[in-house]
Amino acid sequence: GALFGMGEGMTHRIELAAALRDLDVDSIPVNLLHPIKGTPLSHLPPLPPMEILMTIAVLRFMLPDKDIKLCGGKEKNLRQLLPLGIIAGANSLMTGNYLTTTGRGSRLDHEMIADLGLFPTRELDICRCGMEERNA
């Protein structure tokens, strides 16, 4: 997986997607830097939401049969565009709290999935929610 927003550009993200494709990984966790005061990367600006959505779309295009999992930083960086992360190509979410930051509750993620006409296909303790079309 990757932590995006550390100063890399789209070319770096495409190179990463190609490397992940060559490694034939099953799942790509997408973490988004949420700069925290007092940390070494606190000076970096957050990625614009549309750039994040383009990155997710590139990952989906280059890795069509892999799980693309939106993880840490999705709420802070995508804000109101979070549902579009699913539309752009993510098919999995990590929900709840993360290692160093808090997330939104899983209830909101389940509501978002339902609002998109999708449903969780399985749920584990860490709540990995894959999505399939509700009528599939």
Beta strands, then each sheet from edge to edge (+ up, - down):
strand 1: 2-4
strand 2: 27-32
strand 3: 67-70
strand 4: 92-94
strand 5: 118-120
strand 6: 128-133
sheet 1: 1+ 2+ 3+ 4+ 6- 5+
end
